Amino acid sequence: LQVEMIEMLGAERLVHGRIGALPFTVRRDSTLAAPRIGDTVPLQATAEHLHWFDAATQRRL
């Protein structure tokens, strides 16, 4: 994930970025080390932790 923006939300943070041309947002615990804008961070997730949204309607699939 190429980090573009980080939102601090108290106990967690949202890390926004891209993998290639695809936008991604990752929710992380605020106690974990924060990446910096421009960093490339590896991602690993299981299918039950992924949420997909329709690009046109923004509704969850």
PDBQT receptor file of N, H, CA, C and O in Angstrom, charges set to zero:
ATOM      1  N   LEU A   1       0.857  -1.177   0.000  1.00  0.00    +0.000 N 
ATOM      2  CA  LEU A   1       0.000   0.000   0.000  1.00  0.00    +0.000 C 
ATOM      3  C   LEU A   1       0.894   1.228   0.000  1.00  0.00    +0.000 C 
ATOM      4  O   LEU A   1       1.747   1.377   0.876  1.00  0.00    +0.000 OA
ATOM      5  N   GLN A   2       0.708   2.106  -0.972  1.00  0.00    +0.000 N 
ATOM      6  H   GLN A   2       0.016   1.985  -1.683  1.00  0.00    +0.000 HD
ATOM      7  CA  GLN A   2       1.409   3.389  -1.016  1.00  0.00    +0.000 C 
ATOM      8  C   GLN A   2       0.571   4.387  -0.221  1.00  0.00    +0.000 C 
ATOM      9  O   GLN A   2      -0.526   4.748  -0.647  1.00  0.00    +0.000 OA
ATOM     10  N   VAL A   3       1.075   4.838   0.929  1.00  0.00    +0.000 N 
ATOM     11  H   VAL A   3       1.967   4.545   1.275  1.00  0.00    +0.000 HD
ATOM     12  CA  VAL A   3       0.314   5.670   1.861  1.00  0.00    +0.000 C 
ATOM     13  C   VAL A   3       0.154   7.089   1.312  1.00  0.00    +0.000 C 
ATOM     14  O   VAL A   3       1.129   7.740   0.937  1.00  0.00    +0.000 OA
ATOM     15  N   GLU A   4      -1.108   7.557   1.274  1.00  0.00    +0.000 N 
ATOM     16  H   GLU A   4      -1.900   7.028   1.579  1.00  0.00    +0.000 HD
ATOM     17  CA  GLU A   4      -1.419   8.901   0.789  1.00  0.00    +0.000 C 
ATOM     18  C   GLU A   4      -1.950   9.820   1.886  1.00  0.00    +0.000 C 
ATOM     19  O   GLU A   4      -1.756  11.034   1.825  1.00  0.00    +0.000 OA
ATOM     20  N   MET A   5      -2.623   9.246   2.894  1.00  0.00    +0.000 N 
ATOM     21  H   MET A   5      -2.781   8.259   2.943  1.00  0.00    +0.000 HD
ATOM     22  CA  MET A   5      -3.225  10.055   3.943  1.00  0.00    +0.000 C 
ATOM     23  C   MET A   5      -3.466   9.181   5.168  1.00  0.00    +0.000 C 
ATOM     24  O   MET A   5      -3.718   7.982   5.045  1.00  0.00    +0.000 OA
ATOM     25  N   ILE A   6      -3.385   9.792   6.355  1.00  0.00    +0.000 N 
ATOM     26  H   ILE A   6      -3.180  10.766   6.454  1.00  0.00    +0.000 HD
ATOM     27  CA  ILE A   6      -3.644   9.076   7.604  1.00  0.00    +0.000 C 
ATOM     28  C   ILE A   6      -4.627   9.897   8.430  1.00  0.00    +0.000 C 
ATOM     29  O   ILE A   6      -4.429  11.094   8.637  1.00  0.00    +0.000 OA
ATOM     30  N   GLU A   7      -5.690   9.243   8.900  1.00  0.00    +0.000 N 
ATOM     31  H   GLU A   7      -5.850   8.270   8.731  1.00  0.00    +0.000 HD
ATOM     32  CA  GLU A   7      -6.677   9.888   9.768  1.00  0.00    +0.000 C 
ATOM     33  C   GLU A   7      -6.553   9.301  11.164  1.00  0.00    +0.000 C 
ATOM     34  O   GLU A   7      -6.689   8.091  11.346  1.00  0.00    +0.000 OA
ATOM     35  N   MET A   8      -6.295  10.153  12.155  1.00  0.00    +0.000 N 
ATOM     36  H   MET A   8      -6.184  11.136  12.008  1.00  0.00    +0.000 HD
ATOM     37  CA  MET A   8      -6.235   9.709  13.538  1.00  0.00    +0.000 C 
ATOM     38  C   MET A   8      -7.641   9.768  14.123  1.00  0.00    +0.000 C 
ATOM     39  O   MET A   8      -8.295  10.810  14.076  1.00  0.00    +0.000 OA
ATOM     40  N   LEU A   9      -8.109   8.636  14.680  1.00  0.00    +0.000 N 
ATOM     41  H   LEU A   9      -7.578   7.789  14.718  1.00  0.00    +0.000 HD
ATOM     42  CA  LEU A   9      -9.473   8.552  15.207  1.00  0.00    +0.000 C 
ATOM     43  C   LEU A   9      -9.482   8.065  16.654  1.00  0.00    +0.000 C 
ATOM     44  O   LEU A   9     -10.350   7.283  17.041  1.00  0.00    +0.000 OA
ATOM     45  N   GLY A  10      -8.538   8.517  17.439  1.00  0.00    +0.000 N 
ATOM     46  H   GLY A  10      -7.833   9.153  17.124  1.00  0.00    +0.000 HD
ATOM     47  CA  GLY A  10      -8.478   8.081  18.825  1.00  0.00    +0.000 C 
ATOM     48  C   GLY A  10      -7.805   6.739  18.951  1.00  0.00    +0.000 C 
ATOM     49  O   GLY A  10      -6.588   6.643  18.787  1.00  0.00    +0.000 OA
ATOM     50  N   ALA A  11      -8.572   5.688  19.241  1.00  0.00    +0.000 N 
ATOM     51  H   ALA A  11      -9.560   5.766  19.373  1.00  0.00    +0.000 HD
ATOM     52  CA  ALA A  11      -8.013   4.354  19.465  1.00  0.00    +0.000 C 
ATOM     53  C   ALA A  11      -7.566   3.668  18.177  1.00  0.00    +0.000 C 
ATOM     54  O   ALA A  11      -6.894   2.638  18.227  1.00  0.00    +0.000 OA
ATOM     55  N   GLU A  12      -7.931   4.226  17.031  1.00  0.00    +0.000 N 
ATOM     56  H   GLU A  12      -8.477   5.063  16.990  1.00  0.00    +0.000 HD
ATOM     57  CA  GLU A  12      -7.514   3.635  15.762  1.00  0.00    +0.000 C 
ATOM     58  C   GLU A  12      -7.183   4.729  14.764  1.00  0.00    +0.000 C 
ATOM     59  O   GLU A  12      -7.463   5.905  14.992  1.00  0.00    +0.000 OA
ATOM     60  N   ARG A  13      -6.586   4.324  13.664  1.00  0.00    +0.000 N 
ATOM     61  H   ARG A  13      -6.358   3.368  13.479  1.00  0.00    +0.000 HD
ATOM     62  CA  ARG A  13      -6.300   5.260  12.580  1.00  0.00    +0.000 C 
ATOM     63  C   ARG A  13      -6.699   4.620  11.267  1.00  0.00    +0.000 C 
ATOM     64  O   ARG A  13      -6.642   3.400  11.115  1.00  0.00    +0.000 OA
ATOM     65  N   LEU A  14      -7.101   5.451  10.319  1.00  0.00    +0.000 N 
ATOM     66  H   LEU A  14      -7.147   6.442  10.443  1.00  0.00    +0.000 HD
ATOM     67  CA  LEU A  14      -7.387   4.988   8.971  1.00  0.00    +0.000 C 
ATOM     68  C   LEU A  14      -6.219   5.397   8.092  1.00  0.00    +0.000 C 
ATOM     69  O   LEU A  14      -5.845   6.569   8.041  1.00  0.00    +0.000 OA
ATOM     70  N   VAL A  15      -5.650   4.425   7.405  1.00  0.00    +0.000 N 
ATOM     71  H   VAL A  15      -5.954   3.473   7.446  1.00  0.00    +0.000 HD
ATOM     72  CA  VAL A  15      -4.540   4.681   6.495  1.00  0.00    +0.000 C 
ATOM     73  C   VAL A  15      -5.093   4.551   5.082  1.00  0.00    +0.000 C 
ATOM     74  O   VAL A  15      -5.545   3.479   4.680  1.00  0.00    +0.000 OA
ATOM     75  N   HIS A  16      -5.054   5.643   4.336  1.00  0.00    +0.000 N 
ATOM     76  H   HIS A  16      -4.687   6.514   4.663  1.00  0.00    +0.000 HD
ATOM     77  CA  HIS A  16      -5.574   5.676   2.972  1.00  0.00    +0.000 C 
ATOM     78  C   HIS A  16      -4.401   5.620   2.004  1.00  0.00    +0.000 C 
ATOM     79  O   HIS A  16      -3.369   6.255   2.222  1.00  0.00    +0.000 OA
ATOM     80  N   GLY A  17      -4.572   4.855   0.938  1.00  0.00    +0.000 N 
ATOM     81  H   GLY A  17      -5.410   4.339   0.762  1.00  0.00    +0.000 HD
ATOM     82  CA  GLY A  17      -3.520   4.781  -0.062  1.00  0.00    +0.000 C 
ATOM     83  C   GLY A  17      -3.974   4.007  -1.274  1.00  0.00    +0.000 C 
ATOM     84  O   GLY A  17      -5.168   3.803  -1.489  1.00  0.00    +0.000 OA
ATOM     85  N   ARG A  18      -3.005   3.577  -2.066  1.00  0.00    +0.000 N 
ATOM     86  H   ARG A  18      -2.034   3.743  -1.891  1.00  0.00    +0.000 HD
ATOM     87  CA  ARG A  18      -3.296   2.856  -3.309  1.00  0.00    +0.000 C 
ATOM     88  C   ARG A  18      -2.378   1.655  -3.450  1.00  0.00    +0.000 C 
ATOM     89  O   ARG A  18      -1.224   1.653  -3.020  1.00  0.00    +0.000 OA
ATOM     90  N   ILE A  19      -2.944   0.647  -4.069  1.00  0.00    +0.000 N 
ATOM     91  H   ILE A  19      -3.881   0.648  -4.418  1.00  0.00    +0.000 HD
ATOM     92  CA  ILE A  19      -2.160  -0.489  -4.546  1.00  0.00    +0.000 C 
ATOM     93  C   ILE A  19      -2.339  -0.440  -6.056  1.00  0.00    +0.000 C 
ATOM     94  O   ILE A  19      -3.394  -0.804  -6.576  1.00  0.00    +0.000 OA
ATOM     95  N   GLY A  20      -1.316   0.005  -6.748  1.00  0.00    +0.000 N 
ATOM     96  H   GLY A  20      -0.459   0.301  -6.326  1.00  0.00    +0.000 HD
ATOM     97  CA  GLY A  20      -1.463   0.292  -8.170  1.00  0.00    +0.000 C 
ATOM     98  C   GLY A  20      -2.433   1.448  -8.316  1.00  0.00    +0.000 C 
ATOM     99  O   GLY A  20      -2.251   2.493  -7.692  1.00  0.00    +0.000 OA
ATOM    100  N   ALA A  21      -3.466   1.273  -9.135  1.00  0.00    +0.000 N 
ATOM    101  H   ALA A  21      -3.614   0.424  -9.642  1.00  0.00    +0.000 HD
ATOM    102  CA  ALA A  21      -4.470   2.321  -9.330  1.00  0.00    +0.000 C 
ATOM    103  C   ALA A  21      -5.655   2.182  -8.382  1.00  0.00    +0.000 C 
ATOM    104  O   ALA A  21      -6.527   3.051  -8.356  1.00  0.00    +0.000 OA
ATOM    105  N   LEU A  22      -5.701   1.099  -7.601  1.00  0.00    +0.000 N 
ATOM    106  H   LEU A  22      -4.992   0.393  -7.622  1.00  0.00    +0.000 HD
ATOM    107  CA  LEU A  22      -6.855   0.832  -6.742  1.00  0.00    +0.000 C 
ATOM    108  C   LEU A  22      -6.730   1.524  -5.388  1.00  0.00    +0.000 C 
ATOM    109  O   LEU A  22      -5.727   1.348  -4.696  1.00  0.00    +0.000 OA
ATOM    110  N   PRO A  23      -7.744   2.317  -5.000  1.00  0.00    +0.000 N 
ATOM    111  CA  PRO A  23      -7.710   2.951  -3.683  1.00  0.00    +0.000 C 
ATOM    112  C   PRO A  23      -8.058   1.946  -2.586  1.00  0.00    +0.000 C 
ATOM    113  O   PRO A  23      -8.938   1.102  -2.756  1.00  0.00    +0.000 OA
ATOM    114  N   PHE A  24      -7.358   2.051  -1.469  1.00  0.00    +0.000 N 
ATOM    115  H   PHE A  24      -6.644   2.737  -1.332  1.00  0.00    +0.000 HD
ATOM    116  CA  PHE A  24      -7.609   1.199  -0.308  1.00  0.00    +0.000 C 
ATOM    117  C   PHE A  24      -7.604   2.054   0.944  1.00  0.00    +0.000 C 
ATOM    118  O   PHE A  24      -6.894   3.057   1.019  1.00  0.00    +0.000 OA
ATOM    119  N   THR A  25      -8.401   1.653   1.929  1.00  0.00    +0.000 N 
ATOM    120  H   THR A  25      -8.977   0.838   1.868  1.00  0.00    +0.000 HD
ATOM    121  CA  THR A  25      -8.361   2.239   3.260  1.00  0.00    +0.000 C 
ATOM    122  C   THR A  25      -8.186   1.101   4.246  1.00  0.00    +0.000 C 
ATOM    123  O   THR A  25      -8.904   0.103   4.194  1.00  0.00    +0.000 OA
ATOM    124  N   VAL A  26      -7.225   1.259   5.145  1.00  0.00    +0.000 N 
ATOM    125  H   VAL A  26      -6.642   2.070   5.187  1.00  0.00    +0.000 HD
ATOM    126  CA  VAL A  26      -6.897   0.229   6.124  1.00  0.00    +0.000 C 
ATOM    127  C   VAL A  26      -7.118   0.804   7.517  1.00  0.00    +0.000 C 
ATOM    128  O   VAL A  26      -6.646   1.900   7.818  1.00  0.00    +0.000 OA
ATOM    129  N   ARG A  27      -7.828   0.074   8.366  1.00  0.00    +0.000 N 
ATOM    130  H   ARG A  27      -8.211  -0.817   8.122  1.00  0.00    +0.000 HD
ATOM    131  CA  ARG A  27      -8.034   0.479   9.755  1.00  0.00    +0.000 C 
ATOM    132  C   ARG A  27      -6.975  -0.197  10.606  1.00  0.00    +0.000 C 
ATOM    133  O   ARG A  27      -6.816  -1.417  10.558  1.00  0.00    +0.000 OA
ATOM    134  N   ARG A  28      -6.240   0.607  11.397  1.00  0.00    +0.000 N 
ATOM    135  H   ARG A  28      -6.369   1.598  11.436  1.00  0.00    +0.000 HD
ATOM    136  CA  ARG A  28      -5.180   0.064  12.254  1.00  0.00    +0.000 C 
ATOM    137  C   ARG A  28      -5.330   0.595  13.668  1.00  0.00    +0.000 C 
ATOM    138  O   ARG A  28      -5.825   1.701  13.884  1.00  0.00    +0.000 OA
ATOM    139  N   ASP A  29      -4.903  -0.196  14.608  1.00  0.00    +0.000 N 
ATOM    140  H   ASP A  29      -4.501  -1.095  14.433  1.00  0.00    +0.000 HD
ATOM    141  CA  ASP A  29      -4.880   0.206  16.006  1.00  0.00    +0.000 C 
ATOM    142  C   ASP A  29      -3.865   1.338  16.171  1.00  0.00    +0.000 C 
ATOM    143  O   ASP A  29      -2.770   1.268  15.614  1.00  0.00    +0.000 OA
ATOM    144  N   SER A  30      -4.218   2.374  16.927  1.00  0.00    +0.000 N 
ATOM    145  H   SER A  30      -5.108   2.430  17.379  1.00  0.00    +0.000 HD
ATOM    146  CA  SER A  30      -3.325   3.520  17.111  1.00  0.00    +0.000 C 
ATOM    147  C   SER A  30      -2.076   3.189  17.910  1.00  0.00    +0.000 C 
ATOM    148  O   SER A  30      -1.124   3.970  17.910  1.00  0.00    +0.000 OA
ATOM    149  N   THR A  31      -2.057   2.046  18.591  1.00  0.00    +0.000 N 
ATOM    150  H   THR A  31      -2.830   1.412  18.590  1.00  0.00    +0.000 HD
ATOM    151  CA  THR A  31      -0.861   1.679  19.349  1.00  0.00    +0.000 C 
ATOM    152  C   THR A  31       0.238   1.122  18.448  1.00  0.00    +0.000 C 
ATOM    153  O   THR A  31       1.388   1.017  18.874  1.00  0.00    +0.000 OA
ATOM    154  N   LEU A  32      -0.102   0.764  17.204  1.00  0.00    +0.000 N 
ATOM    155  H   LEU A  32      -1.037   0.850  16.858  1.00  0.00    +0.000 HD
ATOM    156  CA  LEU A  32       0.903   0.272  16.260  1.00  0.00    +0.000 C 
ATOM    157  C   LEU A  32       1.662   1.446  15.658  1.00  0.00    +0.000 C 
ATOM    158  O   LEU A  32       1.139   2.558  15.582  1.00  0.00    +0.000 OA
ATOM    159  N   ALA A  33       2.878   1.202  15.237  1.00  0.00    +0.000 N 
ATOM    160  H   ALA A  33       3.304   0.299  15.298  1.00  0.00    +0.000 HD
ATOM    161  CA  ALA A  33       3.689   2.254  14.626  1.00  0.00    +0.000 C 
ATOM    162  C   ALA A  33       2.971   2.826  13.403  1.00  0.00    +0.000 C 
ATOM    163  O   ALA A  33       2.449   2.081  12.573  1.00  0.00    +0.000 OA
ATOM    164  N   ALA A  34       2.951   4.141  13.304  1.00  0.00    +0.000 N 
ATOM    165  H   ALA A  34       3.375   4.746  13.978  1.00  0.00    +0.000 HD
ATOM    166  CA  ALA A  34       2.253   4.804  12.195  1.00  0.00    +0.000 C 
ATOM    167  C   ALA A  34       3.171   4.921  10.986  1.00  0.00    +0.000 C 
ATOM    168  O   ALA A  34       4.334   5.301  11.123  1.00  0.00    +0.000 OA
ATOM    169  N   PRO A  35       2.654   4.597   9.799  1.00  0.00    +0.000 N 
ATOM    170  CA  PRO A  35       3.442   4.837   8.590  1.00  0.00    +0.000 C 
ATOM    171  C   PRO A  35       3.455   6.337   8.296  1.00  0.00    +0.000 C 
ATOM    172  O   PRO A  35       2.704   7.103   8.901  1.00  0.00    +0.000 OA
ATOM    173  N   ARG A  36       4.304   6.741   7.372  1.00  0.00    +0.000 N 
ATOM    174  H   ARG A  36       4.913   6.118   6.881  1.00  0.00    +0.000 HD
ATOM    175  CA  ARG A  36       4.359   8.141   6.950  1.00  0.00    +0.000 C 
ATOM    176  C   ARG A  36       3.802   8.264   5.542  1.00  0.00    +0.000 C 
ATOM    177  O   ARG A  36       3.797   7.298   4.780  1.00  0.00    +0.000 OA
ATOM    178  N   ILE A  37       3.338   9.448   5.205  1.00  0.00    +0.000 N 
ATOM    179  H   ILE A  37       3.341  10.233   5.824  1.00  0.00    +0.000 HD
ATOM    180  CA  ILE A  37       2.863   9.704   3.849  1.00  0.00    +0.000 C 
ATOM    181  C   ILE A  37       4.000   9.370   2.883  1.00  0.00    +0.000 C 
ATOM    182  O   ILE A  37       5.138   9.797   3.077  1.00  0.00    +0.000 OA
ATOM    183  N   GLY A  38       3.681   8.608   1.850  1.00  0.00    +0.000 N 
ATOM    184  H   GLY A  38       2.756   8.261   1.693  1.00  0.00    +0.000 HD
ATOM    185  CA  GLY A  38       4.681   8.207   0.870  1.00  0.00    +0.000 C 
ATOM    186  C   GLY A  38       5.302   6.851   1.141  1.00  0.00    +0.000 C 
ATOM    187  O   GLY A  38       5.913   6.261   0.250  1.00  0.00    +0.000 OA
ATOM    188  N   ASP A  39       5.154   6.341   2.376  1.00  0.00    +0.000 N 
ATOM    189  H   ASP A  39       4.658   6.820   3.100  1.00  0.00    +0.000 HD
ATOM    190  CA  ASP A  39       5.670   5.003   2.691  1.00  0.00    +0.000 C 
ATOM    191  C   ASP A  39       4.922   3.949   1.885  1.00  0.00    +0.000 C 
ATOM    192  O   ASP A  39       3.759   4.132   1.526  1.00  0.00    +0.000 OA
ATOM    193  N   THR A  40       5.599   2.858   1.611  1.00  0.00    +0.000 N 
ATOM    194  H   THR A  40       6.544   2.709   1.903  1.00  0.00    +0.000 HD
ATOM    195  CA  THR A  40       4.958   1.675   1.051  1.00  0.00    +0.000 C 
ATOM    196  C   THR A  40       4.934   0.639   2.158  1.00  0.00    +0.000 C 
ATOM    197  O   THR A  40       5.981   0.248   2.674  1.00  0.00    +0.000 OA
ATOM    198  N   VAL A  41       3.736   0.193   2.526  1.00  0.00    +0.000 N 
ATOM    199  H   VAL A  41       2.885   0.510   2.107  1.00  0.00    +0.000 HD
ATOM    200  CA  VAL A  41       3.601  -0.774   3.612  1.00  0.00    +0.000 C 
ATOM    201  C   VAL A  41       2.954  -2.053   3.089  1.00  0.00    +0.000 C 
ATOM    202  O   VAL A  41       2.031  -1.995   2.277  1.00  0.00    +0.000 OA
ATOM    203  N   PRO A  42       3.432  -3.202   3.549  1.00  0.00    +0.000 N 
ATOM    204  CA  PRO A  42       2.828  -4.468   3.113  1.00  0.00    +0.000 C 
ATOM    205  C   PRO A  42       1.477  -4.675   3.798  1.00  0.00    +0.000 C 
ATOM    206  O   PRO A  42       1.264  -4.231   4.927  1.00  0.00    +0.000 OA
ATOM    207  N   LEU A  43       0.582  -5.347   3.107  1.00  0.00    +0.000 N 
ATOM    208  H   LEU A  43       0.755  -5.708   2.190  1.00  0.00    +0.000 HD
ATOM    209  CA  LEU A  43      -0.732  -5.672   3.666  1.00  0.00    +0.000 C 
ATOM    210  C   LEU A  43      -0.927  -7.176   3.672  1.00  0.00    +0.000 C 
ATOM    211  O   LEU A  43      -0.448  -7.894   2.795  1.00  0.00    +0.000 OA
ATOM    212  N   GLN A  44      -1.641  -7.627   4.681  1.00  0.00    +0.000 N 
ATOM    213  H   GLN A  44      -2.030  -7.043   5.394  1.00  0.00    +0.000 HD
ATOM    214  CA  GLN A  44      -2.021  -9.031   4.772  1.00  0.00    +0.000 C 
ATOM    215  C   GLN A  44      -3.372  -9.082   5.467  1.00  0.00    +0.000 C 
ATOM    216  O   GLN A  44      -3.539  -8.516   6.548  1.00  0.00    +0.000 OA
ATOM    217  N   ALA A  45      -4.334  -9.755   4.853  1.00  0.00    +0.000 N 
ATOM    218  H   ALA A  45      -4.199 -10.214   3.975  1.00  0.00    +0.000 HD
ATOM    219  CA  ALA A  45      -5.670  -9.848   5.447  1.00  0.00    +0.000 C 
ATOM    220  C   ALA A  45      -6.342 -11.127   4.987  1.00  0.00    +0.000 C 
ATOM    221  O   ALA A  45      -6.046 -11.652   3.913  1.00  0.00    +0.000 OA
ATOM    222  N   THR A  46      -7.243 -11.615   5.808  1.00  0.00    +0.000 N 
ATOM    223  H   THR A  46      -7.483 -11.188   6.680  1.00  0.00    +0.000 HD
ATOM    224  CA  THR A  46      -8.063 -12.757   5.418  1.00  0.00    +0.000 C 
ATOM    225  C   THR A  46      -9.356 -12.227   4.805  1.00  0.00    +0.000 C 
ATOM    226  O   THR A  46      -9.734 -11.081   5.047  1.00  0.00    +0.000 OA
ATOM    227  N   ALA A  47     -10.027 -13.043   4.022  1.00  0.00    +0.000 N 
ATOM    228  H   ALA A  47      -9.721 -13.975   3.825  1.00  0.00    +0.000 HD
ATOM    229  CA  ALA A  47     -11.228 -12.617   3.299  1.00  0.00    +0.000 C 
ATOM    230  C   ALA A  47     -12.304 -12.051   4.224  1.00  0.00    +0.000 C 
ATOM    231  O   ALA A  47     -12.999 -11.109   3.844  1.00  0.00    +0.000 OA
ATOM    232  N   GLU A  48     -12.455 -12.600   5.420  1.00  0.00    +0.000 N 
ATOM    233  H   GLU A  48     -11.891 -13.365   5.729  1.00  0.00    +0.000 HD
ATOM    234  CA  GLU A  48     -13.514 -12.111   6.311  1.00  0.00    +0.000 C 
ATOM    235  C   GLU A  48     -13.221 -10.716   6.867  1.00  0.00    +0.000 C 
ATOM    236  O   GLU A  48     -14.104 -10.089   7.453  1.00  0.00    +0.000 OA
ATOM    237  N   HIS A  49     -12.000 -10.226   6.690  1.00  0.00    +0.000 N 
ATOM    238  H   HIS A  49     -11.283 -10.735   6.214  1.00  0.00    +0.000 HD
ATOM    239  CA  HIS A  49     -11.658  -8.883   7.155  1.00  0.00    +0.000 C 
ATOM    240  C   HIS A  49     -11.693  -7.839   6.039  1.00  0.00    +0.000 C 
ATOM    241  O   HIS A  49     -11.393  -6.670   6.281  1.00  0.00    +0.000 OA
ATOM    242  N   LEU A  50     -12.055  -8.246   4.826  1.00  0.00    +0.000 N 
ATOM    243  H   LEU A  50     -12.299  -9.196   4.630  1.00  0.00    +0.000 HD
ATOM    244  CA  LEU A  50     -12.118  -7.317   3.696  1.00  0.00    +0.000 C 
ATOM    245  C   LEU A  50     -13.555  -6.876   3.456  1.00  0.00    +0.000 C 
ATOM    246  O   LEU A  50     -14.486  -7.668   3.599  1.00  0.00    +0.000 OA
ATOM    247  N   HIS A  51     -13.730  -5.620   3.093  1.00  0.00    +0.000 N 
ATOM    248  H   HIS A  51     -12.974  -4.976   2.976  1.00  0.00    +0.000 HD
ATOM    249  CA  HIS A  51     -15.042  -5.062   2.767  1.00  0.00    +0.000 C 
ATOM    250  C   HIS A  51     -14.929  -4.403   1.400  1.00  0.00    +0.000 C 
ATOM    251  O   HIS A  51     -14.060  -3.559   1.186  1.00  0.00    +0.000 OA
ATOM    252  N   TRP A  52     -15.807  -4.787   0.472  1.00  0.00    +0.000 N 
ATOM    253  H   TRP A  52     -16.513  -5.473   0.646  1.00  0.00    +0.000 HD
ATOM    254  CA  TRP A  52     -15.767  -4.275  -0.895  1.00  0.00    +0.000 C 
ATOM    255  C   TRP A  52     -16.955  -3.360  -1.124  1.00  0.00    +0.000 C 
ATOM    256  O   TRP A  52     -18.046  -3.603  -0.609  1.00  0.00    +0.000 OA
ATOM    257  N   PHE A  53     -16.735  -2.291  -1.911  1.00  0.00    +0.000 N 
ATOM    258  H   PHE A  53     -15.848  -2.093  -2.329  1.00  0.00    +0.000 HD
ATOM    259  CA  PHE A  53     -17.769  -1.303  -2.179  1.00  0.00    +0.000 C 
ATOM    260  C   PHE A  53     -17.907  -1.073  -3.675  1.00  0.00    +0.000 C 
ATOM    261  O   PHE A  53     -16.928  -1.138  -4.417  1.00  0.00    +0.000 OA
ATOM    262  N   ASP A  54     -19.141  -0.800  -4.114  1.00  0.00    +0.000 N 
ATOM    263  H   ASP A  54     -19.937  -0.746  -3.511  1.00  0.00    +0.000 HD
ATOM    264  CA  ASP A  54     -19.412  -0.467  -5.503  1.00  0.00    +0.000 C 
ATOM    265  C   ASP A  54     -18.860   0.930  -5.788  1.00  0.00    +0.000 C 
ATOM    266  O   ASP A  54     -19.149   1.869  -5.047  1.00  0.00    +0.000 OA
ATOM    267  N   ALA A  55     -18.075   1.076  -6.846  1.00  0.00    +0.000 N 
ATOM    268  H   ALA A  55     -17.840   0.313  -7.448  1.00  0.00    +0.000 HD
ATOM    269  CA  ALA A  55     -17.453   2.361  -7.165  1.00  0.00    +0.000 C 
ATOM    270  C   ALA A  55     -18.479   3.436  -7.509  1.00  0.00    +0.000 C 
ATOM    271  O   ALA A  55     -18.272   4.608  -7.193  1.00  0.00    +0.000 OA
ATOM    272  N   ALA A  56     -19.570   3.060  -8.145  1.00  0.00    +0.000 N 
ATOM    273  H   ALA A  56     -19.739   2.108  -8.402  1.00  0.00    +0.000 HD
ATOM    274  CA  ALA A  56     -20.572   4.046  -8.557  1.00  0.00    +0.000 C 
ATOM    275  C   ALA A  56     -21.481   4.472  -7.411  1.00  0.00    +0.000 C 
ATOM    276  O   ALA A  56     -21.767   5.659  -7.257  1.00  0.00    +0.000 OA
ATOM    277  N   THR A  57     -21.935   3.521  -6.612  1.00  0.00    +0.000 N 
ATOM    278  H   THR A  57     -21.703   2.557  -6.737  1.00  0.00    +0.000 HD
ATOM    279  CA  THR A  57     -22.917   3.827  -5.562  1.00  0.00    +0.000 C 
ATOM    280  C   THR A  57     -22.293   3.996  -4.179  1.00  0.00    +0.000 C 
ATOM    281  O   THR A  57     -22.926   4.541  -3.275  1.00  0.00    +0.000 OA
ATOM    282  N   GLN A  58     -21.056   3.530  -4.013  1.00  0.00    +0.000 N 
ATOM    283  H   GLN A  58     -20.542   3.088  -4.748  1.00  0.00    +0.000 HD
ATOM    284  CA  GLN A  58     -20.372   3.538  -2.717  1.00  0.00    +0.000 C 
ATOM    285  C   GLN A  58     -21.036   2.610  -1.702  1.00  0.00    +0.000 C 
ATOM    286  O   GLN A  58     -20.735   2.681  -0.510  1.00  0.00    +0.000 OA
ATOM    287  N   ARG A  59     -21.937   1.738  -2.166  1.00  0.00    +0.000 N 
ATOM    288  H   ARG A  59     -22.181   1.680  -3.134  1.00  0.00    +0.000 HD
ATOM    289  CA  ARG A  59     -22.607   0.779  -1.282  1.00  0.00    +0.000 C 
ATOM    290  C   ARG A  59     -21.754  -0.471  -1.146  1.00  0.00    +0.000 C 
ATOM    291  O   ARG A  59     -21.058  -0.874  -2.078  1.00  0.00    +0.000 OA
ATOM    292  N   ARG A  60     -21.823  -1.074   0.029  1.00  0.00    +0.000 N 
ATOM    293  H   ARG A  60     -22.388  -0.747   0.786  1.00  0.00    +0.000 HD
ATOM    294  CA  ARG A  60     -21.062  -2.290   0.289  1.00  0.00    +0.000 C 
ATOM    295  C   ARG A  60     -21.606  -3.442  -0.547  1.00  0.00    +0.000 C 
ATOM    296  O   ARG A  60     -22.818  -3.619  -0.664  1.00  0.00    +0.000 OA
ATOM    297  N   LEU A  61     -20.706  -4.216  -1.120  1.00  0.00    +0.000 N 
ATOM    298  H   LEU A  61     -19.721  -4.072  -1.025  1.00  0.00    +0.000 HD
ATOM    299  CA  LEU A  61     -21.105  -5.366  -1.930  1.00  0.00    +0.000 C 
ATOM    300  C   LEU A  61     -21.298  -6.586  -1.054  1.00  0.00    +0.000 C 
ATOM    301  O   LEU A  61     -21.636  -7.658  -1.555  1.00  0.00    +0.000 OA
TER     302      LEU A  61
